[in-house]
Amino acid sequence: MIKTVYNVWKELSPATRLLCKIALVNLIVINLLLIIVLSTPVAETIISKLKTFFLVKGGSVTWEVLSSAYDYVSSHFQKPVYSEFFFDKKIKLQYPPTTLLLLSPFKIPIVANGLEIFSVSLYKVLNLVSWVLLIVTIYLVIRIFNLSKDRYLVGESNFVSKRDQIVSGIVIFCLSLSFYPLLRAYEAKQIHIWVTFFITLSFWLWLKRSHKFSGALMGLVCLVEPQYLAVFVWGVIRRHKVFSLTGIFTYGIGLILSILLFGWLNHINFLEVLAFVARHGEGFYPNQSVNGLLNRLLFNGNNLVWSDSFPPYHPVVYWSSIISSAILLGIAFFAFRKTSEMTSAADFLSIILASTMACPVVWELNYTVLLPVYAYLTPWLLHQKFSGRTLIAWLFLASYLLTSNYLIAANRLAGSPILNLAQSYLFFGALLAFFILQKARNLHTEPEPKSFDFVE
């Protein structure tokens, strides 16, 4: 048996063996170190998050809040929804009114009555849909990896056999399923699983040159996460006309429909929420942004325990957040020298990640957008390694290990000046990924891509 496994191992390509080693380190070694060396409870590791996923027991709090908000705006309300929920009741409803369109099909009387007749909970249905979308998202991640592999590993004699392809697919599946932000999204805010699915599908379609549908999907994403409207600014700057026009059109249709259904007053009221959040931010440790880092560094507001309140306004935090956001978006918009099919894919991912990181509040689960980033960059980084450029490959590995794990032990440094920077480990990992994307989109060191079918 051992000899058979050894023979199979030797038959695998160098790239697949390297992926297996990364999976071994990430899934087993790191978690053993967390449990044994740092005395981290098993309940606070990836293991417990995987258990939640396999038992299909995702959280429904976000759905419940959105459902209550939908019912509120559908009634004869006295106040705008955010004045009632966010400011008066201290419920941190920070999604735009357009998000409520997702619940509209389930609120149609015939559907709602059908669920009631069959004693089926709306939240169980949404939980199941989120579970399925998570699996489909991982499937798309594997497809993205394969497309990137065909482009970057041509002539490297990698992934040549059927067995090799199967093994690499299984490893990518395991690495994706154990990715902490994705599991956290399923556990806490399932709506972000939907967002991740649409972003990943949009990027896959971008790789397939179907820019029209890619843009339309990003338009749908913006109905839930309006910060990604920056992607269309990028599209205009890069002259991706079809992508930008279809995306803006899709978003515009959704916005008009939302105003007709929920009233323009609720949409204006949402701008007050955005201004308030930008001014105060969040100090709670899952906020992995410049804003969260500085609030914790300056001991401004809550750190370790969730609170309905926000940190006090701090000018250093506020202006540093604005400046850092401008820098990130400026780099994504303008720091680009190459124009080719391969570098445009990295350019697309760069604006996606910049739009995410530029927000004042970026929860751990928002970094699910890193999954397609890692899937696309992995073959490119393998090519760099095989070409003798190992430093950037090591930086990539460090980025993945930081972002894919739940390092709750860092919270032990919460009360220590400077040292509590360790709580922002996920942010630093994302920053490394952003840096590597800049290299990927500005360095044309890859081989000519292998031709494959595109969807027009």
C-alpha positions, 0 to 999 in steps of 0.5 A: 500500500505504502509502495503504491502511494509512493509510486503514484506520488513519483508519477505526479508532476512537480507542480502537482506535488508542490500543490499537495505539499501546500495543502498538507502544510495548510490543512494539517501542519498549521492546525496542529501547531495552532492546537498543540503549540498555541493551545487554540481550542478546536472550536476556534480552528478551520475544523469547526468551520468545516463541520458547520459546512458539512452539517449545512448549518449556516447562520441566518442572522443576515437573512433575518435582518434583511427579511425584517427590513423588506417587510418594513419597507413594504409596509406603511413605514413612518421613518426611512428603514435605516433611520429605524434599523441602523440609527434607532434600533442600533441594528447594523444594517449596512446593505443598500436597499437594492439588496432587498431585491434578492428576497423579492422572489421569496416574498411573492404571495404564492411562494411565501404561502407555499413555503408556509403550507409545506412548513419550510422555513425561508431561511432553510431554503436560503441556507441550502441555496448558499450551500450549493452556490459555495460548491459551484463557486469552488467548481468555478475556482477549479475551472479558473485554475485550469484556464490559467494553467493552460496559459502559464504552464505551457511547455513546463511538462506539468499536469500531463496525465489524467491522474495528475489532473484529477489529483490537482483538481482534488487539491484545489477543491480542498484548498478552496473549501478550507479557505477561512473567509469562505467558510466564515461567509457561510457561517455568518453572512451567507449573502456574501456567498452569493456575492462571491459566486457572482464575482467568480463567475464574472471573472471566469466569463472575463477569461472566456472573453464574454465581457458582456455577461461578465459586466452584467454579473458585476452589475448584479454584484453592485446591487449588494456591494456598491463599492464595486462600482469602481470596477466600471470606472476601471472599465471606462479607463481601460476602454472595456466599453461592452463590459462597462455599459452592460454592467452599468445598465444592469445596475441601473435597471436594478436601482430603478426597480428598487426605487419603485419598490422601496421608495427613493427616500430609503435610498437617500437614507442609505447615504447617511449610513455610508457617511456614518460608517466612513466617519467611524469605521469599526475596531472589532478585530474581524474588520481587516482594513486600514480603518480597523487596523488603526482603530485597534492600534490607537485603542479607539473603540471595541476590539475583541467583542462585538458591539452595536456601537461604533468607535468614536470619530478619530481624525487620524483613523478617518483621514488615513483610511481615505488616503489609503483607499485613494492609493489602492484605487489609484494603483488599480486604476493607473499603475498599469503598463502592459496590455495583453490578454493575460495581464488584463486578467490580473488587471481585472482582479487588481481592481476587484481586490482594491475595491474590497480593501478600500472600504473602511469596514472589510470583514474577514468574509469579504476576502472570499474575493481572494479565491479567484485571485489565488486560482489564477495566480497559482499557475503563474507563480508555479511558472515563476518558481520553475523559471528561477524566480522563487522570492515572489513564489514565497511571498505568494505562499505567505499571502495564502497561508495568512488569509486562508487560516483562522489565527485567533491566537493573534487576539492575545496581543489585543492589549499590546501597543504595536504588537496588536498589528498581528490582529490584522494578519488577514489584511497583510496577507491580502496586501501581499496578494495585491502586490503580487497582482501588480507584478503579474499585470505589469511583467510579461514573463509568461510564455505564449498562451495555449489556444482554447475555445472562447465563448463569444 
